[in-house]
Amino acid sequence: MSKNLTTEEFDQLRQHLIVPLAVSDILTHDLDVQPDMHYGLHLALSEVDPDSALLAIAICAGDIATKANHLSPIAAAISKESMDILGDYAPNWMHKNINTPMPSHVYEEILETVPEDLEGLADLMDALYADIHNDNHEIATLLKLLSIQARAHMEIADFVLAELVYERNKDGKEDVGFIYAGRNMNEKNTTAKENLGDNIIVFPGA
């Protein structure tokens, strides 16, 4: 758990993001990741915004690292990265979801480092996958799924940042609208709003 979050806040974060609860159940009960579960996890992650996806994936990756700690030294690096991400993003995420709407320039500041953190986490999960995919199929399946979604959301975050910068420069304004759950509520920014709802979903093996 992040040092910046209370136990209650961390539990609330898990419940809001949903996917960490499902992944925790899979790991706790050593469940097989059936095709419908595989599809459902992809779908759930594809429907959230990049900062929410980053937090959900970080929590899941941390849980996986705990489970796989004896299988590879890379698990320790994932645990640290997950904790750092939670410390950096979770307080702002909690604030955003309690006090919406958020001015777009504030959301832009939060989003600026999301792509690189998603990529870094995906790289670590890929490395752990390479180490253990022959030893634990279910953990490997989860790692691959989370890595795919992390890279998809990295592209989404880059796109949203480019849209925000474009709108700000075009209008000559600090704010281009308000952000609600990552969606720009200014009607002029319909392209970003529509593309956020069309996240990349890949279902290998489903």
C-alpha positions as protocol buffer text, in pm:
chain_id: "A"
residue {
  index: 1
  type: MET
  ca { x: 0 y: 0 z: 0 }
}
residue {
  index: 2
  type: SER
  ca { x: 121 y: 352 z: -76 }
}
residue {
  index: 3
  type: LYS
  ca { x: 249 y: 552 z: 220 }
}
residue {
  index: 4
  type: ASN
  ca { x: 32 y: 842 z: 95 }
}
residue {
  index: 5
  type: LEU
  ca { x: -292 y: 643 z: 130 }
}
residue {
  index: 6
  type: THR
  ca { x: -471 y: 513 z: 434 }
}
residue {
  index: 7
  type: THR
  ca { x: -587 y: 152 z: 434 }
}
residue {
  index: 8
  type: GLU
  ca { x: -943 y: 275 z: 386 }
}
residue {
  index: 9
  type: GLU
  ca { x: -845 y: 490 z: 87 }
}
residue {
  index: 10
  type: PHE
  ca { x: -650 y: 205 z: -69 }
}
residue {
  index: 11
  type: ASP
  ca { x: -948 y: -29 z: -34 }
}
residue {
  index: 12
  type: GLN
  ca { x: -1171 y: 239 z: -182 }
}
residue {
  index: 13
  type: LEU
  ca { x: -931 y: 276 z: -475 }
}
residue {
  index: 14
  type: ARG
  ca { x: -941 y: -100 z: -540 }
}
residue {
  index: 15
  type: GLN
  ca { x: -1320 y: -103 z: -533 }
}
residue {
  index: 16
  type: HIS
  ca { x: -1354 y: 195 z: -767 }
}
residue {
  index: 17
  type: LEU
  ca { x: -1112 y: 49 z: -1020 }
}
residue {
  index: 18
  type: ILE
  ca { x: -1273 y: -299 z: -1005 }
}
residue {
  index: 19
  type: VAL
  ca { x: -1006 y: -482 z: -1207 }
}
residue {
  index: 20
  type: PRO
  ca { x: -767 y: -515 z: -909 }
}
residue {
  index: 21
  type: LEU
  ca { x: -1043 y: -696 z: -718 }
}
residue {
  index: 22
  type: ALA
  ca { x: -1084 y: -949 z: -998 }
}
residue {
  index: 23
  type: VAL
  ca { x: -709 y: -1003 z: -1036 }
}
residue {
  index: 24
  type: SER
  ca { x: -671 y: -1041 z: -659 }
}
residue {
  index: 25
  type: ASP
  ca { x: -938 y: -1314 z: -659 }
}
residue {
  index: 26
  type: ILE
  ca { x: -761 y: -1495 z: -944 }
}
residue {
  index: 27
  type: LEU
  ca { x: -430 y: -1485 z: -758 }
}
residue {
  index: 28
  type: THR
  ca { x: -571 y: -1569 z: -416 }
}
residue {
  index: 29
  type: HIS
  ca { x: -769 y: -1870 z: -533 }
}
residue {
  index: 30
  type: ASP
  ca { x: -531 y: -1980 z: -811 }
}
residue {
  index: 31
  type: LEU
  ca { x: -810 y: -1957 z: -1067 }
}
residue {
  index: 32
  type: ASP
  ca { x: -770 y: -2038 z: -1433 }
}
residue {
  index: 33
  type: VAL
  ca { x: -811 y: -1731 z: -1654 }
}
residue {
  index: 34
  type: GLN
  ca { x: -1093 y: -1851 z: -1876 }
}
residue {
  index: 35
  type: PRO
  ca { x: -1163 y: -1679 z: -2211 }
}
residue {
  index: 36
  type: ASP
  ca { x: -1463 y: -1492 z: -2072 }
}
residue {
  index: 37
  type: MET
  ca { x: -1258 y: -1366 z: -1775 }
}
residue {
  index: 38
  type: HIS
  ca { x: -979 y: -1270 z: -2014 }
}
residue {
  index: 39
  type: TYR
  ca { x: -1221 y: -1073 z: -2230 }
}
residue {
  index: 40
  type: GLY
  ca { x: -1387 y: -911 z: -1928 }
}
residue {
  index: 41
  type: LEU
  ca { x: -1057 y: -786 z: -1785 }
}
residue {
  index: 42
  type: HIS
  ca { x: -955 y: -640 z: -2120 }
}
residue {
  index: 43
  type: LEU
  ca { x: -1293 y: -474 z: -2160 }
}
residue {
  index: 44
  type: ALA
  ca { x: -1296 y: -328 z: -1808 }
}
residue {
  index: 45
  type: LEU
  ca { x: -949 y: -178 z: -1851 }
}
residue {
  index: 46
  type: SER
  ca { x: -1026 y: -46 z: -2198 }
}
residue {
  index: 47
  type: GLU
  ca { x: -1321 y: 156 z: -2071 }
}
residue {
  index: 48
  type: VAL
  ca { x: -1131 y: 369 z: -1817 }
}
residue {
  index: 49
  type: ASP
  ca { x: -908 y: 670 z: -1866 }
}
residue {
  index: 50
  type: PRO
  ca { x: -527 y: 642 z: -1884 }
}
residue {
  index: 51
  type: ASP
  ca { x: -461 y: 761 z: -1529 }
}
residue {
  index: 52
  type: SER
  ca { x: -722 y: 519 z: -1392 }
}
residue {
  index: 53
  type: ALA
  ca { x: -577 y: 239 z: -1603 }
}
residue {
  index: 54
  type: LEU
  ca { x: -227 y: 317 z: -1475 }
}
residue {
  index: 55
  type: LEU
  ca { x: -342 y: 288 z: -1115 }
}
residue {
  index: 56
  type: ALA
  ca { x: -544 y: -29 z: -1178 }
}
residue {
  index: 57
  type: ILE
  ca { x: -253 y: -194 z: -1361 }
}
residue {
  index: 58
  type: ALA
  ca { x: -6 y: -84 z: -1093 }
}
residue {
  index: 59
  type: ILE
  ca { x: -216 y: -239 z: -816 }
}
residue {
  index: 60
  type: CYS
  ca { x: -256 y: -561 z: -1016 }
}
residue {
  index: 61
  type: ALA
  ca { x: 114 y: -571 z: -1098 }
}
residue {
  index: 62
  type: GLY
  ca { x: 199 y: -524 z: -731 }
}
residue {
  index: 63
  type: ASP
  ca { x: -26 y: -815 z: -635 }
}
residue {
  index: 64
  type: ILE
  ca { x: 128 y: -1031 z: -907 }
}
residue {
  index: 65
  type: ALA
  ca { x: 479 y: -937 z: -791 }
}
residue {
  index: 66
  type: THR
  ca { x: 394 y: -1049 z: -439 }
}
residue {
  index: 67
  type: LYS
  ca { x: 267 y: -1381 z: -572 }
}
residue {
  index: 68
  type: ALA
  ca { x: 569 y: -1427 z: -803 }
}
residue {
  index: 69
  type: ASN
  ca { x: 833 y: -1298 z: -563 }
}
residue {
  index: 70
  type: HIS
  ca { x: 997 y: -1641 z: -537 }
}
residue {
  index: 71
  type: LEU
  ca { x: 1002 y: -1691 z: -914 }
}
residue {
  index: 72
  type: SER
  ca { x: 1207 y: -1393 z: -1031 }
}
residue {
  index: 73
  type: PRO
  ca { x: 1407 y: -1100 z: -887 }
}
residue {
  index: 74
  type: ILE
  ca { x: 1220 y: -873 z: -1130 }
}
residue {
  index: 75
  type: ALA
  ca { x: 916 y: -907 z: -905 }
}
residue {
  index: 76
  type: ALA
  ca { x: 1085 y: -684 z: -646 }
}
residue {
  index: 77
  type: ALA
  ca { x: 1136 y: -411 z: -907 }
}
residue {
  index: 78
  type: ILE
  ca { x: 769 y: -431 z: -1003 }
}
residue {
  index: 79
  type: SER
  ca { x: 665 y: -402 z: -639 }
}
residue {
  index: 80
  type: LYS
  ca { x: 871 y: -84 z: -601 }
}
residue {
  index: 81
  type: GLU
  ca { x: 745 y: 63 z: -928 }
}
residue {
  index: 82
  type: SER
  ca { x: 385 y: -8 z: -831 }
}
residue {
  index: 83
  type: MET
  ca { x: 429 y: 161 z: -494 }
}
residue {
  index: 84
  type: ASP
  ca { x: 591 y: 464 z: -657 }
}
residue {
  index: 85
  type: ILE
  ca { x: 304 y: 496 z: -907 }
}
residue {
  index: 86
  type: LEU
  ca { x: 44 y: 475 z: -632 }
}
residue {
  index: 87
  type: GLY
  ca { x: 229 y: 740 z: -433 }
}
residue {
  index: 88
  type: ASP
  ca { x: 252 y: 971 z: -733 }
}
residue {
  index: 89
  type: TYR
  ca { x: -100 y: 935 z: -876 }
}
residue {
  index: 90
  type: ALA
  ca { x: -345 y: 794 z: -623 }
}
residue {
  index: 91
  type: PRO
  ca { x: -395 y: 1112 z: -414 }
}
residue {
  index: 92
  type: ASN
  ca { x: -476 y: 1320 z: -725 }
}
residue {
  index: 93
  type: TRP
  ca { x: -698 y: 1043 z: -860 }
}
residue {
  index: 94
  type: MET
  ca { x: -894 y: 1033 z: -534 }
}
residue {
  index: 95
  type: HIS
  ca { x: -930 y: 1411 z: -545 }
}
residue {
  index: 96
  type: LYS
  ca { x: -1040 y: 1410 z: -910 }
}
residue {
  index: 97
  type: ASN
  ca { x: -1308 y: 1152 z: -850 }
}
residue {
  index: 98
  type: ILE
  ca { x: -1445 y: 1330 z: -544 }
}
residue {
  index: 99
  type: ASN
  ca { x: -1423 y: 1690 z: -669 }
}
residue {
  index: 100
  type: THR
  ca { x: -1512 y: 1683 z: -1038 }
}
residue {
  index: 101
  type: PRO
  ca { x: -1506 y: 1856 z: -1281 }
}
residue {
  index: 102
  type: MET
  ca { x: -1133 y: 1925 z: -1302 }
}
residue {
  index: 103
  type: PRO
  ca { x: -986 y: 2208 z: -1513 }
}
residue {
  index: 104
  type: SER
  ca { x: -817 y: 2064 z: -1819 }
}
residue {
  index: 105
  type: HIS
  ca { x: -477 y: 2221 z: -1746 }
}
residue {
  index: 106
  type: VAL
  ca { x: -472 y: 2042 z: -1408 }
}
residue {
  index: 107
  type: TYR
  ca { x: -564 y: 1712 z: -1573 }
}
residue {
  index: 108
  type: GLU
  ca { x: -294 y: 1776 z: -1833 }
}
residue {
  index: 109
  type: GLU
  ca { x: -34 y: 1816 z: -1559 }
}
residue {
  index: 110
  type: ILE
  ca { x: -140 y: 1483 z: -1409 }
}
residue {
  index: 111
  type: LEU
  ca { x: -142 y: 1312 z: -1748 }
}
residue {
  index: 112
  type: GLU
  ca { x: 199 y: 1435 z: -1863 }
}
residue {
  index: 113
  type: THR
  ca { x: 398 y: 1156 z: -1698 }
}
residue {
  index: 114
  type: VAL
  ca { x: 137 y: 881 z: -1742 }
}
residue {
  index: 115
  type: PRO
  ca { x: 267 y: 752 z: -2080 }
}
residue {
  index: 116
  type: GLU
  ca { x: 624 y: 699 z: -1958 }
}
residue {
  index: 117
  type: ASP
  ca { x: 505 y: 533 z: -1637 }
}
residue {
  index: 118
  type: LEU
  ca { x: 275 y: 302 z: -1832 }
}
residue {
  index: 119
  type: GLU
  ca { x: 561 y: 211 z: -2064 }
}
residue {
  index: 120
  type: GLY
  ca { x: 802 y: 152 z: -1777 }
}
residue {
  index: 121
  type: LEU
  ca { x: 554 y: -72 z: -1597 }
}
residue {
  index: 122
  type: ALA
  ca { x: 480 y: -261 z: -1920 }
}
residue {
  index: 123
  type: ASP
  ca { x: 853 y: -319 z: -1976 }
}
residue {
  index: 124
  type: LEU
  ca { x: 891 y: -463 z: -1626 }
}
residue {
  index: 125
  type: MET
  ca { x: 587 y: -688 z: -1668 }
}
residue {
  index: 126
  type: ASP
  ca { x: 723 y: -810 z: -2002 }
}
residue {
  index: 127
  type: ALA
  ca { x: 1054 y: -893 z: -1834 }
}
residue {
  index: 128
  type: LEU
  ca { x: 878 y: -1086 z: -1557 }
}
residue {
  index: 129
  type: TYR
  ca { x: 666 y: -1263 z: -1817 }
}
residue {
  index: 130
  type: ALA
  ca { x: 982 y: -1375 z: -1999 }
}
residue {
  index: 131
  type: ASP
  ca { x: 1120 y: -1513 z: -1673 }
}
residue {
  index: 132
  type: ILE
  ca { x: 816 y: -1710 z: -1555 }
}
residue {
  index: 133
  type: HIS
  ca { x: 581 y: -1785 z: -1844 }
}
residue {
  index: 134
  type: ASN
  ca { x: 685 y: -2151 z: -1845 }
}
residue {
  index: 135
  type: ASP
  ca { x: 649 y: -2181 z: -1468 }
}
residue {
  index: 136
  type: ASN
  ca { x: 311 y: -2024 z: -1398 }
}
residue {
  index: 137
  type: HIS
  ca { x: 72 y: -1995 z: -1689 }
}
residue {
  index: 138
  type: GLU
  ca { x: -200 y: -1794 z: -1511 }
}
residue {
  index: 139
  type: ILE
  ca { x: 36 y: -1527 z: -1376 }
}
residue {
  index: 140
  type: ALA
  ca { x: 197 y: -1507 z: -1719 }
}
residue {
  index: 141
  type: THR
  ca { x: -147 y: -1464 z: -1880 }
}
residue {
  index: 142
  type: LEU
  ca { x: -228 y: -1176 z: -1645 }
}
residue {
  index: 143
  type: LEU
  ca { x: 109 y: -1011 z: -1708 }
}
residue {
  index: 144
  type: LYS
  ca { x: 60 y: -1024 z: -2084 }
}
residue {
  index: 145
  type: LEU
  ca { x: -293 y: -887 z: -2059 }
}
residue {
  index: 146
  type: LEU
  ca { x: -187 y: -599 z: -1834 }
}
residue {
  index: 147
  type: SER
  ca { x: 112 y: -516 z: -2055 }
}
residue {
  index: 148
  type: ILE
  ca { x: -110 y: -496 z: -2364 }
}
residue {
  index: 149
  type: GLN
  ca { x: -349 y: -259 z: -2190 }
}
residue {
  index: 150
  type: ALA
  ca { x: -65 y: -49 z: -2047 }
}
residue {
  index: 151
  type: ARG
  ca { x: 77 y: 9 z: -2395 }
}
residue {
  index: 152
  type: ALA
  ca { x: -268 y: 81 z: -2538 }
}
residue {
  index: 153
  type: HIS
  ca { x: -334 y: 343 z: -2270 }
}
residue {
  index: 154
  type: MET
  ca { x: 11 y: 490 z: -2328 }
}
residue {
  index: 155
  type: GLU
  ca { x: -99 y: 572 z: -2683 }
}
residue {
  index: 156
  type: ILE
  ca { x: -434 y: 706 z: -2562 }
}
residue {
  index: 157
  type: ALA
  ca { x: -261 y: 932 z: -2308 }
}
residue {
  index: 158
  type: ASP
  ca { x: -24 y: 1066 z: -2574 }
}
residue {
  index: 159
  type: PHE
  ca { x: -323 y: 1140 z: -2799 }
}
residue {
  index: 160
  type: VAL
  ca { x: -518 y: 1320 z: -2526 }
}
residue {
  index: 161
  type: LEU
  ca { x: -216 y: 1532 z: -2434 }
}
residue {
  index: 162
  type: ALA
  ca { x: -170 y: 1630 z: -2797 }
}
residue {
  index: 163
  type: GLU
  ca { x: -539 y: 1725 z: -2821 }
}
residue {
  index: 164
  type: LEU
  ca { x: -522 y: 1937 z: -2506 }
}
residue {
  index: 165
  type: VAL
  ca { x: -212 y: 2121 z: -2628 }
}
residue {
  index: 166
  type: TYR
  ca { x: -367 y: 2175 z: -2971 }
}
residue {
  index: 167
  type: GLU
  ca { x: -689 y: 2318 z: -2827 }
}
residue {
  index: 168
  type: ARG
  ca { x: -502 y: 2542 z: -2585 }
}
residue {
  index: 169
  type: ASN
  ca { x: -279 y: 2680 z: -2859 }
}
residue {
  index: 170
  type: LYS
  ca { x: -570 y: 2726 z: -3100 }
}
residue {
  index: 171
  type: ASP
  ca { x: -786 y: 2912 z: -2852 }
}
residue {
  index: 172
  type: GLY
  ca { x: -505 y: 3095 z: -2676 }
}
residue {
  index: 173
  type: LYS
  ca { x: -653 y: 2994 z: -2342 }
}
residue {
  index: 174
  type: GLU
  ca { x: -518 y: 2819 z: -2035 }
}
residue {
  index: 175
  type: ASP
  ca { x: -823 y: 2594 z: -2012 }
}
residue {
  index: 176
  type: VAL
  ca { x: -1008 y: 2431 z: -2298 }
}
residue {
  index: 177
  type: GLY
  ca { x: -1292 y: 2309 z: -2083 }
}
residue {
  index: 178
  type: PHE
  ca { x: -1341 y: 2084 z: -1786 }
}
residue {
  index: 179
  type: ILE
  ca { x: -1243 y: 1724 z: -1747 }
}
residue {
  index: 180
  type: TYR
  ca { x: -1488 y: 1476 z: -1601 }
}
residue {
  index: 181
  type: ALA
  ca { x: -1341 y: 1128 z: -1553 }
}
residue {
  index: 182
  type: GLY
  ca { x: -1086 y: 1218 z: -1821 }
}
residue {
  index: 183
  type: ARG
  ca { x: -1343 y: 1341 z: -2076 }
}
residue {
  index: 184
  type: ASN
  ca { x: -1325 y: 1699 z: -2196 }
}
residue {
  index: 185
  type: MET
  ca { x: -1669 y: 1848 z: -2149 }
}
residue {
  index: 186
  type: ASN
  ca { x: -1607 y: 2135 z: -2392 }
}
residue {
  index: 187
  type: GLU
  ca { x: -1815 y: 2059 z: -2703 }
}
residue {
  index: 188
  type: LYS
  ca { x: -1534 y: 2185 z: -2927 }
}
residue {
  index: 189
  type: ASN
  ca { x: -1315 y: 1894 z: -2822 }
}
residue {
  index: 190
  type: THR
  ca { x: -1535 y: 1617 z: -2960 }
}
residue {
  index: 191
  type: THR
  ca { x: -1245 y: 1437 z: -3129 }
}
residue {
  index: 192
  type: ALA
  ca { x: -1065 y: 1369 z: -2802 }
}
residue {
  index: 193
  type: LYS
  ca { x: -1390 y: 1278 z: -2631 }
}
residue {
  index: 194
  type: GLU
  ca { x: -1487 y: 1028 z: -2897 }
}
residue {
  index: 195
  type: ASN
  ca { x: -1142 y: 868 z: -2920 }
}
residue {
  index: 196
  type: LEU
  ca { x: -1122 y: 821 z: -2544 }
}
residue {
  index: 197
  type: GLY
  ca { x: -1425 y: 599 z: -2577 }
}
residue {
  index: 198
  type: ASP
  ca { x: -1258 y: 394 z: -2853 }
}
residue {
  index: 199
  type: ASN
  ca { x: -967 y: 253 z: -2659 }
}
residue {
  index: 200
  type: ILE
  ca { x: -756 y: -16 z: -2821 }
}
residue {
  index: 201
  type: ILE
  ca { x: -865 y: -363 z: -2710 }
}
residue {
  index: 202
  type: VAL
  ca { x: -673 y: -674 z: -2805 }
}
residue {
  index: 203
  type: PHE
  ca { x: -792 y: -1019 z: -2708 }
}
residue {
  index: 204
  type: PRO
  ca { x: -519 y: -1271 z: -2780 }
}
residue {
  index: 205
  type: GLY
  ca { x: -640 y: -1624 z: -2723 }
}
residue {
  index: 206
  type: ALA
  ca { x: -992 y: -1516 z: -2635 }
}
